[in-house]
Amino acid sequence: MPSIGAIQALLLTQAAPAAAGEPMQQTSLGSPSMMSILFFFMIVAVTLVITYWAARKTKTSSEFYAAGRSVSALQNGFALAGDYMSAASFLGISGMVALKGYDGMIYATGWLVGWPALMFLVAEPLRNLGKFTFADVVAFRLRQKPVRIAAAIGGILTVLFYTIAQMVGSGALIQLMFGLKYEYAELIVGVVMLAYVLFGGMLATTWVQIIKAGLLLFGVSLLTVLVLAKFGFHPGNIYAAVVEKYGQTALEPGGIVASPVEAVSLGLALMFGLLGLPHILMRFYTVPDAKAARKSVLYATGLIGYFYIIIPIVGFGASVLMPGGRKFISGIDGGGNMAAPLLAELLGGTAFLGFIAAVAFATILAVVAGLTLAGASAYSHDIYVNVIKGGKATEEEQVKAAKIATIIFGVFAVGLGILFKGQNVAFMVGLAFAIAASANFPALLMSIVWKRFTTQGAVWSILVGAFSSCAMILLSKTVWVDVFKFEHAIFPMKNPAIFSMTSAFAVGIVVSLLTPEREAQEKFEDEKLRTYLGVGAE
């Protein structure tokens, strides 16, 4: 193993000392090896070649936003899985399980159970009713301008919070892999991500996701096998070792979620937030028809389910096998996000560390690219094309607006990533899911299934859900205390979904009943025909 450089020595002095009698684990994080640099640049180079290839095929707005609707169900299933298996899934859940035990697995379970609901509730209607964004569906039979403005606000807020988690994970990874300052690491991620989106659009983002999903599944599977090999390929032995080292409480709830109300709120956010994530919903416009949309969810569910079954093993393995255990992991990164890379080095040496770190970086880049595309399309398609230009923008104007919005969004992403340094990425994504479940999901569902849903109902449902969830997050301990450094949080819960999502549904129903819209009701039958038979779908 290479000698520890000055930066690594600094990291080790910051880490808590190992338990008595345990040698402190030496790590190459912060002291780059040739192998890690090679893997890193190989993956970045491959993805940039894909971007160059895609750029030559991306001319129209349909190609930029939806890859020309040419992606097969299997390809889209892998791309959906790639979008979903983000830094939160890989770095965040493994780190959370390593530091907090059982409660970290709640995130893995919650993020999985939303997929059947996505397949049966919104996949087919979304593909048949929409064009590029979920606002196309909400506004289908309602007045376009007010609904699109509100939907763009809800979509952009969701995407921004989701992006924060990816940027925090990428900054920590590059900082510790190459010894760069966190802020410089954020800038590097921002520049490479912008290259993906600006030049390659959805086609490049899709293929980067497909390749990344395959690499990530391979890397985590190999890491899981290496962990199981240390315990005789018997998962029970891992849990016994966890109990021996940290006590029975490590396998019991209460590490993160202490109250039943908080648990229900988190569960609602993790399950229904999926149905309101703009970058996931956009993927249904890349396939040829509704049948392919449903099949792609089926493929994605299988891939994601397998991933979430094995990732807790990585987390528990890191907490038990790393000399110094939880103290060492949290000493390297306060949120525990480096548990999986540390374990990779321990079990597979610097070569495996280089591969895992490069795959994690590709994971983050690809997800941030998808998020940026979703955020940019919310502005360019919903606001610029349909509100400012009244739906009459040329192809050239649409693509130009999308690229300008991409640059603006990228700048915000880097700034927020720097602001939220040190947070656990899985926890941060949980907050983004709360916003998605509150701002986007209620209006999307009611627009599809409820005949009496009105324009005012949609607008107020989205705005109340978006701003109430954001306000509660800002006033909670996560931001009010941890980021702004106030002494006490104003809002007592960490995840607000149980209040904000309920408020969004209630406001949408009450306002719709108070402001009946006959034209919207008359169009409902036409909408149903297109929703379930695909008549007139693009």
N, C-alpha and C positions, 0 to 999 in steps of 0.2 A: 504494500500500500504506500502511495506517495507520502513524503514528509509533510507535516502540517505547516502551511505558510503563515505569514503574519495575520492575514485576515481570518483564517481558520482558528488561529490561536485566540483571537479576539472573541470569536463566536463561542469558543469553548469556555472562556473565562466568564462569558455572560450566562452560560448554561448552569443550571443548578447542579451541585455536586451529586455524584452517584451515591446510592445507598452504601452503607458501611460494608466493606469487603468486596464491592463490585468495581471492576476497572471501568474508567470512563471510556465510552466508545469514541474512537477517533473517526472523523468523517472528512471526506474530500470536499464537502460542500463549502463553498467560499474559496476553494483552491482548485481551479479548473484543471482537468486532466485532458490529454490529447484525445482519448476515446470519447469523453463527453462532448468535447467541442466538435469532433467528427460527426457523431450522431446528430447533434444539434443542427449543424449546418447542412447535413444531408437532407434532413426532413424539411427544413425551411426551403432549400433549393428545389426539392421535388414539388412542393406546394406552389412555389413561384413559377415553375415551368407550367404547371396546370393552369395557373392564372393567365400566363401568356397565351396558352392555347385557347382558353375560354374567351379571352379578350377579342380574339380574331373572329369569334362566333357571336359576340354580343354587340348588336347594333340597335335593335328596337327596344322599346320599353318592356314588351312581353319577354324578350330574352334577358333583359337586365333584372327584372323583378321575379320572373317565373321560369327561367331557363327554357323559354319557348314551349312550355308544357310537354317536354319531350322525355322526362325522367320516368323510368319504369317503376313498378310497385316495389320490387326488390331493392333497387337502387335508392328509392325514396325511404324505404324502411331502414336501410343502413344510415342514410343521411339524417333521418329523424333521431335514430339512436345516437348518432354522433353529436347532434345538436343538444340532446338531453344529457348525455354522459359528459358533463362539463367539468370544470375545475371543482365545482361543488361536489359532484358525485365522486370523483377520483380522489382529489386531495382533501376536500372538506369532510366527507363522511368517514374516510379512513382515519383522519386526524381526530374527528369528534369521538369515534368509537375508541381510539387509543387513549384519549384523555378523560372521556366521560363515561365510557362503558355502554351499557344497555341503551340509554336514551339516544345515542348516535344512530342506532338502528331504526329509530322511528322515522328518520328522514328517508332512509332507503325504502322502507315499506310505504310511506306516504307518497313518495314520488312515483312509485310503481302503480298503485291502485287507481290512479286517475286515468290510465290508458284505456281500460274497457269503456269507461264513461265517454272518453273522447271518441272512440270508435262508434259507439251506438248513438250518441247524442248529437255530435256536431260535424264529424268528418264528411259525411255525404252532403248534408245541407251546405256546408261551407264550400265544398268544391263546386256544387251546382249553382249556388247563388252569387258567389264572389268572383272577383277578377284578380286583384293583387293583395288586398288587405281585408282584415275581418270587418272593417267599417263598411265595405261593400255589402255585407250581409245585413248588418244592423240597419243600414240606410236603404235597403232594397225597396221597401214600400212606404218609407217615411220621407220627410222633407230632407233633401240632401245636405245642405250647408250646415245647419245647426248640429245635425247628428255627426257629420264628418269632423267638425271642429272638436266636439266633445270626445269622439273616439280617438282622434289624434292625440289629444291631451292624455287620455288614459293609457294609450299604447306607448307613448314616449316615456311617461313616468315609470311604467312597468319595465321597459327595456333599459332605462337608465339605472334603476336599482339592480337589475339582473347583471348589467355590465360591470357595476362596481365590484361585485364578487369575483368576476373573472379577472379584472384588472388587479385586484389585491393578490389573488393567487399567482398571477403571472409575475408581478413585481417581486413577490417573495421568492419565487422560484429562480428567476434570473439573478436576483441579488445574491442568493446563497450558492448558486451554481458557479457564477463567474466573479463574485466579489465586487460587483458593481453597486453603486449607490441605488437605493430603491427608486428614487425619482428618475434616474437615467434608465433603469430597467422599464419603468412605465412608458417612457418616451419610445423606446425600441419597439415595444409591443404595439403601441399606437401607430407607428410608421408602417410596420409590416402588415398589420391588419388593414390599414387604409389602402395599401397596395392591392390586397385581395379584392376588396369591394369595388374600389374605383375602376379597376381595369377589367375584372372578371365577372362581376355581378353574381347572380344566383347560380349560374352554371359552375363557375370556379368554386364558389362556396359549397355547392353540393358535392363535387368530387373531392374537395379537401376533407369534407366531413366523412365521406365514405372510406377514404384511405385511413383517416384518423381513427374511425370507429374500429376498423380491423386491427390496427396497430395497438390500440388501447386494450381491446379484448384479449389480444395475444399477450401483451405485457402483464396485465393483471392476472390472467390465468396462470402464467408462468410463476409470478410472484406468489400466488396462492398455493401452487404445487410445492414450491420451495418451503413455504411456511408449514404446510401439512407434513412434509417430509421430516421436519424437526419434531413432529409429535406423532410419528407412526401412522400417518394418514388417518388419524382419528380425531374429528373436530371436538369430541368430548374432552380429549386431553388438553386442548387449548383452553377451554373454559375452566377446567380444573386448575390449570396453571394461573389463569387470571384470578380465580378465587383465592388461591394460595398467596399470590403476591399483593392483591389489593382488597381482599375480603369479599364477602358475598354481595355487598352493596354494588359492586361493579357490574353484576348481572341483574340488577333490579332497577326499576324505574325511579326517577327522582333526581338524576344527575343534572339534567337540564330543565326538564319540565316538572315542576313541583306540584302544581294544582290541577285538578280535573278540568277546570274551565280553560286553563292555558293549554292543556293537552288537546281538548276538543277544538280550540281555536287553531292550533298548529295543524291538526289533522285536516280541518276544512281548507286551510290555505294550501297545504301540500297536495291534496286531492283535486280540488276544483281550480286551483291556480293554473294547472296545466291547460285547462280549457280556455284560458284567457291570455296565454303567452303569444304575443304577435309573431315572434320568429318561428314558433312551432306551427301556428295556424297558417302562416305563409306557405309552408311546405306543401299544403294540399293543392295549391294552384300550379305546382310544377308537374303534376301527373296528368295523363290524358283525360281521365274521367273519374266518376265517383267510385266505381268498382275498384279501380287502382288505388284510390285514396283509402278505402277500407282495408284493402290487402296490405298496404304499406304500414298501417297502424298495427296490423297483426304481426308482421315481420319485426317491427320495432319493439313491440311488447315482449316478444321472445328474447331478443338480444338484450334489452334493458333488464328484463327479469333475471336472466342469467348473471348479468353484471352485478346487480344489487344483492344477489344471493352470496356471491363470493367476496365482495368488497369488505364486509364486516370482519371476515377472517384475516384480511390484511391489517385492519386496525387493531384487532385483539393481538395478532401476532407481533405487531410493532411494540405494543405496550408491555408484552412479556419478554420478547427476545432482545430488545435494545438494552444494553447495560446502562443503568441509570433510569430506565423506564420512562414514565410520564414526565419526570422532572427534566430529563435530558431533552425529550421531544419538545416540551413547552419552552425550554431554554433556547432552543434553536429558532423556534417560531411560536409566538404567544398563542396563536389560534390552533396550533397543532397541524398546520397544513403541510408540513414537510415530513410527516410520519412515514408515508409510503416511499418517497425517495430515500430516506434514511434506512429503511428496512431493505430496500433494493440493494443498497451498497453493502449492507451487513451480510446479506445472503448470496449476492452475486458479484460483488466487487465493483470496481469503478466502471467497468464496461457496461454492466447491467444498470448501474446508476445513470450513466450517460444516456442509455436507451430510454429508461423510464422518464428521466427529466425531459428529454427531447420530445417524447410522446405527450407528456403533460403540457409542454409548451405548445405543441401542435394542437392539442385539445383546446387550450385556451384561445389560441389565435383563431381557430375555426369557429368556435362558439361566438367570440366577440365579433367576427366578421358577419355571422348570421344576425346577431343582435343589431349591429350597425346598419345592416341592410333593412331590417324591420323598422328601426327608428327613422331612417332616411325616407323609406316609402310612406310612413305615416304622414310626414310633412309633404313630400313631393307629390304623392298621388292623392292623398285626402285633402290637404290644404291648398297646395299650389294649383294642381290640375283641376280639381272639382269645386273648389271654393273661389280662389283668386281668378282662375282662367275660365270658370264656368264649364269645365269639361271639354274645352276647345283648344287645348295645347297641342302643338305638333310633337312628333316623336322626339325630335332633337331637343325641344324645350323640356320635355318630360325627363329625359336622361340627364340633361344638364342640371336641372333642379335637384334630381336625386343625388348627383355627385357633389353638389355644393352642400346639401344637407348632410351627406356622409362625412365631409370634412369637419363641419360644425359639431356633429355628434361625436366624432373621434376626439376632438379637443376636450369636450366635456367629459368623455370617458376617462381620459388620462388624468384630468384634474380631480375627479371624484375618486379615482383609484389611489391617488396620493393622499387625499383627505381621510380615507377610511383604512389606512395602513394598520395591519395587526389584527383585523377582525377575522373570525373563522368564516371561510367562504361558503360553507354549507348553510350556516346560520344566516348570512347575508342574502343568499338566494331564497331562503325561507321567507324573508321579508318581501322580496320581489313577488313571490307567489301570493302573498297576502294582498298585495296591490292588484295583481292580475285577477284574483278571485273576486275582488270587490269592484274594480273599475270596469272590467271587460266581460267577465263571464255572465253576470246577471242580465245585462242588456242583450248580449248575444243569444242567450237561451230564450229569453222572453220574446225577442223579435222572431225567432223561429217557430215557437210553439203557441204563442198567445195572440189571438186575433185582435183583442182590444188594446194592444200595446200601441202607444202613440209617440210622436216625435218628442213632445215635452217630457214624456215618461222616460224615453231613452236618454235624452240629454241630462236630466236631473239624476237618473240612476247612475250614469257614468261619472258625472262630476262629484256627486256625494260619495260614491265608492272610492274614487281616486283620491280626493282631498282629505276625506276622513281617515283613510288608511295611512296616507303619508303623514298627516298631522299626528296621529297616534304613534307612529314609528319615531318621528322626530322628538316627541315628548317622552318616549320610553327611555329606559336605562341605556339601550344600545347606542343612541345618538346623544341624548341630553346629558348623560353622565360620561360615557366612554369617549365621545368625540368632542363635545362642547365643554366637558369638564365641570359641569354643575354638580352640586353635592347630592341632590335628590332628584329622582325622576318624577315628572308630573303625572304621566300615564303609567299605571302599575304593572301592566303586562308587556311581555316581549313581542308577542304576535297578536295583531288586532283583528284578525279575519272574522272572528265570531261576531264582533260588533259592526265592522265596516261592511262586510258582505250582506249581513242581515239588513242593514240600513239601506244598501243599494237596492235590494229586492223590494223592501217596503216602500221606499220612495218611488221607485219605478211603477209599482202597482197603484199606489194612491194617486200619483200625478196623472197616470193614464186614465184612471176612472174619473178624475176631475176635469180632464181636457179631452173628451172624446174626439176622434178623428175619423169621419166616415170614409174618406178616400182610402185611408190606410186599411180599414176593415174590408173594403171592397176589393182591394188588391191581394188580400190574404189567400184567396182561393187560387189565384194565378201563381202566387209564391209557392203554395203547397205542390202544385203541379210541377213546377221547376225543381223544387226541393227533392221530391221523391222519385220523379221520372227523368229528371235531367233535361226536360224540354227547354231549349233556348240557352243551355249552359255553354259557356265559352270554352 
